[in-house]
């Protein structure tokens, strides 16, 4: 009987000790990185779905490399290629000044209306800035995976 009570007490203490984990709040940098990567993922999903407004909602009209040029290239892609596969692999996320910049490489396949498929790949850095509750593209460096037709 004493042995049963002793074993029960040990098990109870083990369960009580396991239940009190301290919740650790992520750093502001980790939260920024997560928001930027989520935004990039939503842009990719919208692009593959051929949803131009879905891509542009995450792009600042003040895009430093030119919003209208980006919009024109994006429109050409969406109109010219009804089927797109795009894979993005993140290398790292850099945070500097007020920008959160995923550094990534990408590969893709664009199939035109006649069934001809083009393949592409590149490296890019997209600078996201806070805009209210969202992150928006402020800068693009390298080979943008969005708007590949020039």
N, C-alpha and C positions, 0 to 999 in steps of 0.2 A: 504494500500500500504506500509506504514512504517512497519507495522507488518510483511508483507511478506518479505521485505528486511531484517528485523532483524532476522527472522527465517533462511533465506538463509545465512546470515552472520555467524550465530552460527553453522550451518551445515558445511559450508566451513571451519571454524576454527577447527571443530572437525575432519574432514577428513585430513586436513593438519597436525594436531598434531599427528595423528595415523601413518602417513607414514614415520616418521623419527626415526626408531629404529636403535640403534647402534649395529653393528655387533661385537660379542665377539669372539675372536680367542680362540680355545680350548688350554689348557695347553699342554706342551710337554708330561707330564705323561698321560693325557687323549688320546693323539694321539698314544702314544706307546701302551697303553692298547687296543685301537681300532684295531691297526694293528695286535697285537698278537691274539686277539679274531677272527679277520677275517681269519688269517692263520690257527688257530685251526678249524674253520668252514670249510675251504677249504679241510683240511686234512680229516675231517669227511666225507664230500661229496665224496671225491675221494675213501676213504675206502669203503663206502657203495656201490659205483659204481664199486668196485673191480678193481680199477685203481692204481696198485702198483707204477708206476712212478709218478703219481699225489700225492701220499702220500709222497714219498721219496724226491720230489723236495723241500719240506719244512723241511727236516731233515739234519742237518749239518753232513758231513762225520766225524767230530771231536766229535760226540755225546759222552759225557763222560761215559755213561753206556754201550757203545759198538754199533757202527753202524752196524757191520756185524751180531751181534746177533739180533738186531732189524729187520734188513732186512730178516733174516732167519725166524723169527717168523711171520713177515708180509706175507712172501711168503706162509708159511703153511696155514695161515688163508685164503688167497685169493684162493689158490688151493683147500683147503678142504671144504670151505663153499661158495657155489655160491650165497647164499642169506644172507644178514646181515641187521639188524636194529640196529641203534646205536643212543642213545639220550644222549646229554651232557648238564648238567645244571651247569652253572658257579656260584660258591659261592662268589668269590672275585678275584681281580687281585692285586698281590703284585709286587712292583718294588723295586729291590735291586741291588746294584752294576750296572752291565750292562745287567741284565736279567729282563725281564718282565714275570711274572709267574702267569698264570691263575690257580686258585685253583678250582677244579670242581669234581663233581661226575657224574657217567655215568651208564646207564643200556643198555643192548643189548641182541639181540637174534641172534644166528648163526645157520643156517639150512644147514646140510651137504647134500651131493649128494643123500643120500638114503631118505631124507625127515625128518630125526631126528633133532629136534631143541634143542639147549642148550641155557640156559639163564645165563647171568652174570651181575655183577655190581661191582663197585669199586670207589675208590677215587684216584685222581692223581693231581700232580702239574707238569706242563710242563714249563721249562724255555726257553724262546725265546730270542735270541740275534739279533741285527741288522746285516744284511749282505747285504751291498749295499742298494738297495731300498726295500729289503724284510726282513722278520723276519724268522729265522730258529730255529729249535729245537736244544738246546744245552744240556739240562738236562731233565731227567724224574725221578720223584719220585712217589712211590705208585704203583697203579694198572693201567698200561697203557691199554687204550681201543683198541689199535692197536697192533696186534700180540698176541692175547690171548692164542693161542695154544702153549703149551710148549713142 
